[in-house]
Amino acid sequence: MTSAAPRPEGPGRGTPPPGTLPDAGETGCRMRRINGVALCFVDLAAFTDAVLHPPPIGTAPGPAPRPLPPEAFRVAFLGAADRAQVNAFKSFKKQREWMAGRFALGRLLAAAGLPAPNPREPLVTYDPRGAPRVTAHPQLPVSISHSNQWAVAAMVAPGRGPIGLDLEHRPAGELRYLVATAFSRRERADLPDDPREVIRLWTIKEAYLKYLGLGFHESLQRVEIIAGRLWHDGRAVAGLRLHTEYPWPDYALALVTPAAPSGARA
Ligand SMILES: CC(C)(COP(=O)(O)OP(=O)(O)OC[C@H]1O[C@@H](n2cnc3c(N)ncnc32)[C@H](O)[C@@H]1OP(=O)(O)O)[C@@H](O)C(=O)NCCC(=O)NCCS
């Protein structure tokens, strides 16, 4: 199931002068294309340095959310609605990965030559089950994931979706809880010993649920990978194209797309 692909470079740091629009390198952006899908990876450390002013002296770095008024930004890439949302989050971790996901999506829209979204609207709205839609271009299939030091967004041309993307960092320590919640009894009976492989299988299930737009509305245990095949509710899943890889040693990524883009000739 794994296919080889060029790897993005590892995390780096960059600090553009205030007011300049950072280029891809300065924000830790890495653009890639996999199976016709455009992806933008954002290194959270470089991104934070590039788009935010350093926190005021005396502000301890840590889990607390950071007040992010317009003047906290070196680069005004978030509209008012999104700034209000980012200020409502309960941790800086959530603030930064959420912003980086939007930033990545903004890069993909710009790279595709699409008109800049209206800054008064949220860049992304969600359908009732949580799947993201670009407010200004709801017909564009997109997917977002973040884990540890990276955020990544994916986008494909209308009619070539849906798409589901998941990136996971291998957590330190035991995977027992993950295995018990994310894998069925059938799968657990034959799970690989290698923790990296377990994480990779997990990303496939998560990416598949994002592809379906279900997210939390379906149990990961009803999506099974048995002998390299994907099953959902006891039925073999067909009609999908799956890409999986380890983009960095402790990360796994999965991207699910339709086997044949709708509208394409067989
Ligand atoms: C909701 C879920 C998709 C989030 O995935 P995650 O690995 O925890 O987090 P990721 O960073 O990879 O993904 C988060 C992104 O998923 C996207 N997402 C959320 N719900 C989604 C859905 N229904 N369909 C597609 N994408 C969805 C969002 O865009 C979100 O990013 P954002 O908040 O910046 O907009 C995931 O937890 C999930 O599907 N879990 C499996 C099902 C499960 O656990 N069910 C529990 C009930 S039994």
The ligand as an SDF file (V2000), in Angstrom:
LIG
                    3D

 48 50  0  0  0  0  0  0  0  0999 V2000
  -12.4990   14.4960   13.2890 C   0  0  0  0  0  0  0  0  0  0  0  0
  -11.1820   13.9250   12.8010 C   0  0  0  0  0  0  0  0  0  0  0  0
  -11.3100   13.7450   11.3050 C   0  0  0  0  0  0  0  0  0  0  0  0
  -10.0080   14.8470   13.1180 C   0  0  0  0  0  0  0  0  0  0  0  0
   -8.7960   14.2180   12.7720 O   0  0  0  0  0  0  0  0  0  0  0  0
   -7.5050   14.3200   13.7120 P   0  0  0  0  0  0  0  0  0  0  0  0
   -6.5370   13.3120   13.2260 O   0  0  0  0  0  0  0  0  0  0  0  0
   -7.9190   14.2640   15.1310 O   0  0  0  0  0  0  0  0  0  0  0  0
   -6.9880   15.7580   13.4440 O   0  0  0  0  0  0  0  0  0  0  0  0
   -6.3700   16.3180   12.1150 P   0  0  0  0  0  0  0  0  0  0  0  0
   -5.5190   17.4430   12.5160 O   0  0  0  0  0  0  0  0  0  0  0  0
   -5.7690   15.2620   11.2630 O   0  0  0  0  0  0  0  0  0  0  0  0
   -7.6420   16.8610   11.3360 O   0  0  0  0  0  0  0  0  0  0  0  0
   -8.3060   17.9950   11.7390 C   0  0  0  0  0  0  0  0  0  0  0  0
   -9.0570   18.5070   10.5500 C   0  0  0  0  0  0  0  0  0  0  0  0
  -10.0000   17.5350   10.1350 O   0  0  0  0  0  0  0  0  0  0  0  0
  -10.9850   18.2210    9.4140 C   0  0  0  0  0  0  0  0  0  0  0  0
  -12.2480   17.5490    9.6950 N   0  0  0  0  0  0  0  0  0  0  0  0
  -12.9580   17.5570   10.8390 C   0  0  0  0  0  0  0  0  0  0  0  0
  -14.0820   16.8390   10.6770 N   0  0  0  0  0  0  0  0  0  0  0  0
  -14.0670   16.3690    9.3880 C   0  0  0  0  0  0  0  0  0  0  0  0
  -14.9830   15.5910    8.6280 C   0  0  0  0  0  0  0  0  0  0  0  0
  -16.1470   15.1660    9.1260 N   0  0  0  0  0  0  0  0  0  0  0  0
  -14.6610   15.3070    7.3500 N   0  0  0  0  0  0  0  0  0  0  0  0
  -13.5150   15.7620    6.8000 C   0  0  0  0  0  0  0  0  0  0  0  0
  -12.6030   16.5270    7.4900 N   0  0  0  0  0  0  0  0  0  0  0  0
  -12.9010   16.8210    8.7660 C   0  0  0  0  0  0  0  0  0  0  0  0
  -10.9830   19.6840    9.8530 C   0  0  0  0  0  0  0  0  0  0  0  0
  -10.7160   20.4890    8.7360 O   0  0  0  0  0  0  0  0  0  0  0  0
   -9.8600   19.7400   10.8670 C   0  0  0  0  0  0  0  0  0  0  0  0
   -9.0020   20.8360   10.7090 O   0  0  0  0  0  0  0  0  0  0  0  0
   -9.3750   22.3140   11.1970 P   0  0  0  0  0  0  0  0  0  0  0  0
   -9.9820   22.1870   12.5570 O   0  0  0  0  0  0  0  0  0  0  0  0
   -8.0770   23.0510   11.2080 O   0  0  0  0  0  0  0  0  0  0  0  0
  -10.3320   22.8500   10.1770 O   0  0  0  0  0  0  0  0  0  0  0  0
  -10.8530   12.6050   13.4360 C   0  0  0  0  0  0  0  0  0  0  0  0
  -10.7410   12.7380   14.8010 O   0  0  0  0  0  0  0  0  0  0  0  0
  -11.6830   11.4180   13.0870 C   0  0  0  0  0  0  0  0  0  0  0  0
  -12.2910   11.2450   12.0750 O   0  0  0  0  0  0  0  0  0  0  0  0
  -11.6160   10.4490   13.9320 N   0  0  0  0  0  0  0  0  0  0  0  0
  -12.1370    9.1420   13.6180 C   0  0  0  0  0  0  0  0  0  0  0  0
  -13.4700    8.8480   14.0850 C   0  0  0  0  0  0  0  0  0  0  0  0
  -13.5720    8.8010   15.5550 C   0  0  0  0  0  0  0  0  0  0  0  0
  -12.6430    8.9160   16.3160 O   0  0  0  0  0  0  0  0  0  0  0  0
  -14.7980    8.6500   15.9390 N   0  0  0  0  0  0  0  0  0  0  0  0
  -15.1020    8.7650   17.3250 C   0  0  0  0  0  0  0  0  0  0  0  0
  -16.5340    8.4030   17.5480 C   0  0  0  0  0  0  0  0  0  0  0  0
  -16.6600    6.6440   17.6320 S   0  0  0  0  0  0  0  0  0  0  0  0
  1  2  1  0
  2  3  1  0
  2  4  1  0
  2 36  1  0
  4  5  1  0
  5  6  1  0
  6  7  2  0
  6  8  1  0
  6  9  1  0
  9 10  1  0
 10 11  2  0
 10 12  1  0
 10 13  1  0
 13 14  1  0
 14 15  1  0
 15 16  1  0
 15 30  1  0
 16 17  1  0
 17 18  1  0
 17 28  1  0
 18 19  1  0
 18 27  1  0
 19 20  2  0
 20 21  1  0
 21 22  1  0
 21 27  2  0
 22 23  1  0
 22 24  2  0
 24 25  1  0
 25 26  2  0
 26 27  1  0
 28 29  1  0
 28 30  1  0
 30 31  1  0
 31 32  1  0
 32 33  2  0
 32 34  1  0
 32 35  1  0
 36 37  1  0
 36 38  1  0
 38 39  2  0
 38 40  1  0
 40 41  1  0
 41 42  1  0
 42 43  1  0
 43 44  2  0
 43 45  1  0
 45 46  1  0
 46 47  1  0
 47 48  1  0
M  END
$$$$
